[in-house]
């Protein structure tokens, strides 16, 4: 770990320059260290953050990914320009900056965490985790993290070697370090933590055939790091809820159900809503849940489900499964958006999520009751949805079989992937970054080498959707009150970033072709765009410091999902290196 | 880097230039090589007249591969330069293998020759031995899969070529009148489940039985029975390399062929009491 104060060291080595530059630096804010006056983040702040802050992955517990800031709006966004930029460690970005009291925190590829002056981009401190050499050498997407958390005076980080750590938010000093699992067994974190009712909630991933029994979600004490509880995402055989849902297989033959995306929290119910991914191996015939055995369930619980968990006790209150016995790698793991809207004339407390199938689904977050669904991208996996229960009828022709090649749409990276959807209360619309494509799917053996399996659960040869016009990427706006599509922006390049709606009537989002755009939230018109230096492949945020609104987004190459989407647009190429954080603001006179 | 190191080493500038041109003609998307940020950090290996190969102790067959690699190096009049891989992680993807090719070795031993089982940027040598998947049991009365009562569970190392055949055979049997199949994480897990009584038989890679019996006397009593009515599934085992190492692959194949023909490979297997066979035809 190398925590240091850049400003202090700079003053030591350049004493002659310090005095003449001091007034200018003070004017630019370079000399101020906002971390010194940073307030501890309380439970109340997490419940109702300051408009100018971005305190958690999707900003608020309800998972909206929305900011009420409106200084940058439809009229002036054309003047948006670069305020500052900052190079990040080369590699997949996928990151979400946090901002509190003028300090921006960012996770770099390879477990480097930095605190920056959010107004100037000056480094305040940096923490570099001393990762195992073999873990770093293996590289890949696993060294990226989608989010971190801030609570009280600590920054909470899930590390690439499967630890949860706390850093002093003001200094970057390590406060505690708690190992959750052994990374050499394949356990890993790619999503990040959040704090609900004073407990750190974190999902584990990497639960393949080296980890029989699957993944889990943990609750940890923010003061000590001690693990308080663990909820397994694969039902144990003696679990009365889902124990007999694996076609009669013993626990040692149940794999998968990674929890690789952070969850949401409803303080009124004291319930965490955690998404769970697909079972492993992806092909149901291989993992033994097909053909179905009489007398046994075969839903493969709790894969592709929402888990409602009491964060204080770890008790699983209820679950709702969206896709039974997934055999396509079509996760339902993503953000859970909590919104109160009428359904059939009655006010309901909704939990809205969208899986890789691109089907938006709403359930009642008080009990898991299914309410409605609406489709977005072309898909051929689900041929029908029961309008009362939400139970899906599967298109048998799309089910992969050993010895055959079948077609399924969307392909494995999903009609939507980890780039998050977002909800704007201004328009009551859900904004979705989407991609259209299909897959010729052929199951392949897993044991090419003793160790090297290549993830070869299946070969997904990605192809355009039938009668494609060549456009792969989309941003859709869907009104959640009646599930009507307000607008759909289509483009050749895959969409590779989350979307960010704001109080200024804008929706920001970016794509594989390096464009970062601002859309009109009601029409979808492109009001502003800028070409960055690499794929826009992260979660954009907006924040305010000293009365000025900023928009920040990380760009970089290396995300496996983005590279998968990009296989259909080989003419669009990006640099290998050059990950960076871009921060935009209006020129002072146009604010 | 246009000229692959292995090609430069073996064939000279003219051949290298020809192959380089052929490789460059392939569209980049067809290669789909893993993504490595800042790959310049790996540099270029200097030609030292050596055969750089990786051996992986996570593979129970690696000692056999080591002897075979030494024999290949000798046949090619090269100095063996082994890299004993020390990665601790229990499973790895192609990205990790690719990095070893950039950093450590030109050849990586211990890969089954599964048709269609590899990305286009990888190439496999001809097999240096063949081995079979086997059915291991403890019950003294069973001599074939067909002897095992249908209410028993078969532990199958998940996703192997033999497992695929078993899956398809089971699907041809009527529901309620077929063995249960418990997919196990790997060969060792299947054999442990057999030893522990969770399953009645283990469908595993034959050399895995050889390895576990050498390591643990508790497995000495395992019996190998006929998989009938399943066919015997046999696979060749060879070495992996980057697909653009065409001259290296050709040289390696020729060396393996020579060592098979003169009995060197068979002698290595015999020395280790290894359950493999050698393909001697060209």
Interface residues (C-beta under 8 A of the other chain):
Chain A: X90 X91 X109 X132 X134 X135 X137 X138 X139 X140 X183 X184 X185 X186 X208 X209 X210 X212 X248 X249 X250 X252 X253 X255 X281 X285 X286 X287 X288 X291 X292 X293 X294 X402 X403 X442 X443 X444 X445 X446 X447 X448 X449 X450 X451 X452 X453 X454 X455 X456 X457 X459 X557 X558 X560 X563 X567 X570 X573 X576 X577
Chain B: X27 X28 X29 X32 X34 X35 X36 X37 X38 X39 X56 X58 X59 X60 X61 X86 X87 X88 X89 X90 X91 X92 X93 X94 X95 X96 X97 X99 X103 X110 X111 X112 X114 X116 X117 X118 X119 X157 X158 X159 X160 X161 X163 X164 X167 X168 X170 X171 X175 X176 X180 X181 X182 X183 X184 X185 X186 X189 X193 X198 X205 X240
